[in-house]
Amino acid sequence: MKEWTSLMKNLTLLTQFGLSFITPLLMCLGICWLLQTKTGAGAWVYIPGFFFGLGSSGMVAWKLYVSVTEKEKRREKKKGISFNNHE
């Protein structure tokens, strides 16, 4: 049963990472589409929108990486013997 729980946890994290990575890019491209259709801006608007979307997706990936590494550091630090945790 523990393997099933671990598998579901990893699948959930992978799905969360995928959605968090693609959402900023799609939002920036959506804003570019609105700018082009509503204001009549040229198709060049998509180029900076694409790069801004990639930048924000990179920031999401970096924040996720930092969060996971800090959690692992805390877990390693917690493994020692403490007052309530005797071996």
N, CA, C and O atoms as a DFTB+ gen file, in Angstrom:
348 C
 N C O
     1  1       0.826      -1.196       0.000
     2  2       0.000       0.000       0.000
     3  2       0.875       1.268       0.000
     4  3       0.511       2.289      -0.582
     5  1       2.034       1.175       0.666
     6  2       2.924       2.329       0.718
     7  2       3.444       2.682      -0.671
     8  3       3.618       3.860      -0.982
     9  1       3.691       1.685      -1.502
    10  2       4.154       1.946      -2.861
    11  2       3.081       2.690      -3.664
    12  3       3.394       3.593      -4.439
    13  1       1.835       2.309      -3.475
    14  2       0.723       2.964      -4.172
    15  2       0.627       4.439      -3.752
    16  3       0.420       5.318      -4.588
    17  1       0.780       4.693      -2.459
    18  2       0.725       6.064      -1.953
    19  2       1.877       6.891      -2.522
    20  3       1.684       8.035      -2.933
    21  1       3.067       6.307      -2.543
    22  2       4.225       7.001      -3.099
    23  2       4.038       7.288      -4.582
    24  3       4.397       8.365      -5.058
    25  1       3.481       6.336      -5.307
    26  2       3.224       6.524      -6.732
    27  2       2.225       7.656      -6.966
    28  3       2.435       8.497      -7.839
    29  1       1.155       7.679      -6.201
    30  2       0.147       8.729      -6.358
    31  2       0.718      10.108      -5.982
    32  3       0.397      11.114      -6.613
    33  1       1.564      10.136      -4.949
    34  2       2.181      11.400      -4.548
    35  2       3.068      11.935      -5.676
    36  3       3.005      13.116      -6.016
    37  1       3.886      11.064      -6.247
    38  2       4.772      11.492      -7.330
    39  2       4.002      11.893      -8.580
    40  3       4.382      12.845      -9.262
    41  1       2.930      11.182      -8.886
    42  2       2.094      11.528     -10.037
    43  2       1.417      12.885      -9.836
    44  3       1.322      13.684     -10.768
    45  1       0.958      13.132      -8.634
    46  2       0.341      14.420      -8.318
    47  2       1.351      15.558      -8.442
    48  3       1.031      16.614      -8.990
    49  1       2.567      15.351      -7.936
    50  2       3.596      16.385      -8.048
    51  2       3.963      16.654      -9.499
    52  3       4.174      17.802      -9.888
    53  1       4.038      15.601     -10.295
    54  2       4.359      15.771     -11.711
    55  2       3.258      16.541     -12.436
    56  3       3.548      17.419     -13.248
    57  1       2.015      16.220     -12.151
    58  2       0.888      16.925     -12.758
    59  2       0.866      18.389     -12.322
    60  3       0.635      19.283     -13.136
    61  1       1.107      18.626     -11.030
    62  2       1.143      19.986     -10.514
    63  2       2.252      20.790     -11.190
    64  3       2.048      21.945     -11.564
    65  1       3.416      20.179     -11.344
    66  2       4.527      20.869     -11.983
    67  2       4.201      21.179     -13.440
    68  3       4.496      22.274     -13.919
    69  1       3.597      20.232     -14.149
    70  2       3.246      20.453     -15.546
    71  2       2.251      21.585     -15.715
    72  3       2.417      22.440     -16.585
    73  1       1.217      21.592     -14.885
    74  2       0.220      22.659     -14.970
    75  2       0.810      24.007     -14.553
    76  3       0.510      25.033     -15.164
    77  1       1.637      24.004     -13.527
    78  2       2.258      25.252     -13.082
    79  2       3.238      25.787     -14.118
    80  3       3.457      26.995     -14.202
    81  1       3.818      24.909     -14.895
    82  2       4.800      25.328     -15.890
    83  2       4.135      25.885     -17.146
    84  3       4.649      26.834     -17.736
    85  1       3.009      25.321     -17.567
    86  2       2.381      25.726     -18.831
    87  2       1.396      26.889     -18.652
    88  3       1.161      27.639     -19.599
    89  1       0.817      27.050     -17.458
    90  2      -0.201      28.075     -17.252
    91  2       0.303      29.500     -17.494
    92  3      -0.385      30.254     -18.183
    93  1       1.470      29.918     -16.965
    94  2       1.912      31.301     -17.242
    95  2       2.143      31.571     -18.730
    96  3       1.854      32.664     -19.217
    97  1       2.659      30.584     -19.442
    98  2       2.884      30.760     -20.876
    99  2       1.560      30.943     -21.609
   100  3       1.434      31.821     -22.462
   101  1       0.580      30.117     -21.278
   102  2      -0.734      30.236     -21.928
   103  2      -1.418      31.550     -21.570
   104  3      -2.096      32.141     -22.411
   105  1      -1.250      32.017     -20.330
   106  2      -1.861      33.291     -19.946
   107  2      -1.228      34.457     -20.702
   108  3      -1.932      35.357     -21.159
   109  1       0.084      34.443     -20.834
   110  2       0.753      35.527     -21.579
   111  2       0.344      35.513     -23.048
   112  3       0.103      36.568     -23.634
   113  1       0.266      34.331     -23.641
   114  2      -0.162      34.254     -25.038
   115  2      -1.627      34.651     -25.196
   116  3      -2.007      35.222     -26.219
   117  1      -2.447      34.355     -24.199
   118  2      -3.845      34.784     -24.223
   119  2      -3.975      36.298     -24.156
   120  3      -4.808      36.891     -24.842
   121  1      -3.153      36.912     -23.331
   122  2      -3.149      38.371     -23.248
   123  2      -2.688      38.974     -24.573
   124  3      -3.215      39.996     -25.012
   125  1      -1.712      38.342     -25.202
   126  2      -1.249      38.820     -26.522
   127  2      -2.362      38.704     -27.563
   128  3      -2.533      39.586     -28.404
   129  1      -3.101      37.625     -27.497
   130  2      -4.221      37.452     -28.434
   131  2      -5.270      38.538     -28.224
   132  3      -5.799      39.094     -29.187
   133  1      -5.572      38.840     -26.943
   134  2      -6.526      39.914     -26.661
   135  2      -6.011      41.260     -27.170
   136  3      -6.771      42.047     -27.733
   137  1      -4.728      41.521     -26.972
   138  2      -4.151      42.776     -27.470
   139  2      -4.263      42.875     -28.985
   140  3      -4.555      43.939     -29.531
   141  1      -4.029      41.758     -29.651
   142  2      -4.073      41.805     -31.115
   143  2      -5.504      41.966     -31.623
   144  3      -5.740      42.731     -32.558
   145  1      -6.456      41.262     -31.029
   146  2      -7.822      41.327     -31.542
   147  2      -8.541      42.612     -31.134
   148  3      -9.290      43.173     -31.934
   149  1      -8.329      43.086     -29.917
   150  2      -9.073      44.252     -29.433
   151  2      -8.450      45.581     -29.855
   152  3      -9.170      46.535     -30.151
   153  1      -7.123      45.651     -29.884
   154  2      -6.479      46.932     -30.190
   155  2      -5.900      46.985     -31.594
   156  3      -5.513      48.060     -32.054
   157  1      -5.831      45.874     -32.273
   158  2      -5.303      45.848     -33.622
   159  2      -3.783      45.865     -33.681
   160  3      -3.198      46.231     -34.701
   161  1      -3.141      45.467     -32.578
   162  2      -1.670      45.410     -32.579
   163  2      -1.222      44.322     -33.543
   164  3      -1.987      43.414     -33.869
   165  1      -0.007      44.417     -33.986
   166  2       0.519      43.455     -34.943
   167  2       0.825      42.107     -34.295
   168  3       0.722      41.938     -33.080
   169  1       1.200      41.171     -35.135
   170  2       1.518      39.826     -34.659
   171  2       2.833      39.797     -33.886
   172  3       3.135      38.801     -33.228
   173  1       3.616      40.868     -33.953
   174  2       4.869      40.937     -33.212
   175  2       4.658      40.867     -31.715
   176  3       5.596      40.574     -30.974
   177  1       3.427      41.135     -31.248
   178  2       3.111      41.126     -29.818
   179  2       3.338      39.734     -29.223
   180  3       3.633      39.608     -28.035
   181  1       3.202      38.703     -30.035
   182  2       3.358      37.336     -29.537
   183  2       4.809      37.031     -29.137
   184  3       5.042      36.197     -28.262
   185  1       5.763      37.684     -29.754
   186  2       7.177      37.384     -29.461
   187  2       7.543      37.768     -28.025
   188  3       8.044      36.916     -27.291
   189  1       7.313      39.022     -27.588
   190  2       7.622      39.315     -26.184
   191  2       6.725      38.546     -25.216
   192  3       7.157      38.175     -24.125
   193  1       5.478      38.310     -25.615
   194  2       4.583      37.534     -24.757
   195  2       5.088      36.123     -24.530
   196  3       4.988      35.587     -23.426
   197  1       5.635      35.523     -25.583
   198  2       6.190      34.175     -25.462
   199  2       7.377      34.168     -24.508
   200  3       7.492      33.282     -23.661
   201  1       8.261      35.155     -24.644
   202  2       9.436      35.188     -23.777
   203  2       9.078      35.525     -22.333
   204  3       9.673      34.975     -21.406
   205  1       8.109      36.425     -22.131
   206  2       7.650      36.695     -20.774
   207  2       7.008      35.457     -20.157
   208  3       7.193      35.186     -18.970
   209  1       6.261      34.710     -20.953
   210  2       5.657      33.465     -20.469
   211  2       6.699      32.433     -20.094
   212  3       6.569      31.755     -19.075
   213  1       7.744      32.309     -20.921
   214  2       8.827      31.376     -20.593
   215  2       9.566      31.815     -19.334
   216  3       9.956      30.982     -18.516
   217  1       9.757      33.108     -19.182
   218  2      10.424      33.616     -17.981
   219  2       9.642      33.326     -16.717
   220  3      10.207      32.915     -15.703
   221  1       8.349      33.541     -16.782
   222  2       7.530      33.269     -15.595
   223  2       7.431      31.768     -15.332
   224  3       7.357      31.358     -14.174
   225  1       7.429      30.942     -16.373
   226  2       7.447      29.495     -16.172
   227  2       8.769      29.056     -15.550
   228  3       8.795      28.161     -14.705
   229  1       9.853      29.679     -15.962
   230  2      11.148      29.385     -15.352
   231  2      11.177      29.769     -13.881
   232  3      11.773      29.069     -13.061
   233  1      10.538      30.876     -13.550
   234  2      10.473      31.294     -12.155
   235  2       9.668      30.301     -11.322
   236  3      10.030      30.002     -10.184
   237  1       8.581      29.794     -11.886
   238  2       7.794      28.779     -11.190
   239  2       8.628      27.525     -10.960
   240  3       8.582      26.939      -9.878
   241  1       9.381      27.114     -11.959
   242  2      10.234      25.931     -11.822
   243  2      11.303      26.172     -10.758
   244  3      11.589      25.278      -9.962
   245  1      11.893      27.358     -10.733
   246  2      12.918      27.667      -9.749
   247  2      12.339      27.653      -8.327
   248  3      12.953      27.108      -7.410
   249  1      11.171      28.246      -8.154
   250  2      10.528      28.271      -6.839
   251  2      10.188      26.858      -6.372
   252  3      10.336      26.548      -5.189
   253  1       9.739      26.003      -7.279
   254  2       9.445      24.624      -6.927
   255  2      10.715      23.887      -6.526
   256  3      10.714      23.125      -5.559
   257  1      11.799      24.110      -7.264
   258  2      13.081      23.475      -6.941
   259  2      13.571      23.894      -5.559
   260  3      14.000      23.052      -4.771
   261  1      13.508      25.194      -5.261
   262  2      13.955      25.697      -3.963
   263  2      13.090      25.123      -2.850
   264  3      13.603      24.751      -1.794
   265  1      11.802      25.050      -3.073
   266  2      10.892      24.503      -2.072
   267  2      11.203      23.037      -1.771
   268  3      11.229      22.630      -0.609
   269  1      11.437      22.252      -2.812
   270  2      11.724      20.826      -2.615
   271  2      13.063      20.632      -1.925
   272  3      13.177      19.779      -1.045
   273  1      14.072      21.393      -2.297
   274  2      15.380      21.227      -1.658
   275  2      15.348      21.659      -0.195
   276  3      15.997      21.029       0.640
   277  1      14.611      22.718       0.136
   278  2      14.483      23.120       1.534
   279  2      13.752      22.062       2.343
   280  3      14.113      21.795       3.490
   281  1      12.731      21.463       1.757
   282  2      11.993      20.406       2.447
   283  2      12.897      19.203       2.707
   284  3      12.825      18.600       3.777
   285  1      13.739      18.850       1.750
   286  2      14.675      17.739       1.928
   287  2      15.716      18.059       3.003
   288  3      16.084      17.183       3.785
   289  1      16.191      19.303       3.050
   290  2      17.145      19.697       4.084
   291  2      16.511      19.592       5.465
   292  3      17.140      19.103       6.404
   293  1      15.266      20.049       5.593
   294  2      14.580      19.939       6.878
   295  2      14.375      18.490       7.270
   296  3      14.507      18.138       8.442
   297  1      14.051      17.644       6.300
   298  2      13.844      16.228       6.574
   299  2      15.148      15.570       7.034
   300  3      15.138      14.755       7.957
   301  1      16.262      15.918       6.399
   302  2      17.559      15.367       6.802
   303  2      17.948      15.859       8.196
   304  3      18.499      15.102       8.996
   305  1      17.664      17.115       8.481
   306  2      17.996      17.684       9.779
   307  2      17.153      17.057      10.884
   308  3      17.612      16.931      12.019
   309  1      15.949      16.670      10.565
   310  2      15.014      16.143      11.539
   311  2      15.310      14.686      11.910
   312  3      14.784      14.194      12.908
   313  1      16.134      13.993      11.133
   314  2      16.381      12.578      11.355
   315  2      17.174      12.291      12.626
   316  3      17.212      11.142      13.068
   317  1      17.799      13.284      13.217
   318  2      18.587      13.073      14.421
   319  2      17.720      12.689      15.608
   320  3      16.500      12.848      15.577
   321  1      18.359      12.184      16.651
   322  2      17.645      11.806      17.864
   323  2      17.319      13.073      18.639
   324  3      18.176      13.938      18.825
   325  1      16.105      13.173      19.076
   326  2      15.678      14.329      19.849
   327  2      14.998      13.854      21.129
   328  3      14.937      12.654      21.396
   329  1      14.494      14.784      21.906
   330  2      13.894      14.469      23.188
   331  2      12.720      13.506      23.040
   332  3      12.609      12.551      23.809
   333  1      11.849      13.739      22.073
   334  2      10.660      12.905      21.899
   335  2      10.869      11.765      20.914
   336  3       9.976      10.936      20.740
   337  1      12.012      11.703      20.274
   338  2      12.258      10.688      19.235
   339  2      13.474       9.856      19.650
   340  3      14.609      10.207      19.327
   341  1      13.235       8.753      20.366
   342  2      14.328       7.902      20.839
   343  2      14.480       6.718      19.922
   344  3      13.503       6.223      19.360
   345  1      15.697       6.267      19.773
   346  2      15.950       5.085      18.934
   347  2      16.404       3.931      19.761
   348  3      16.664       2.853      19.226
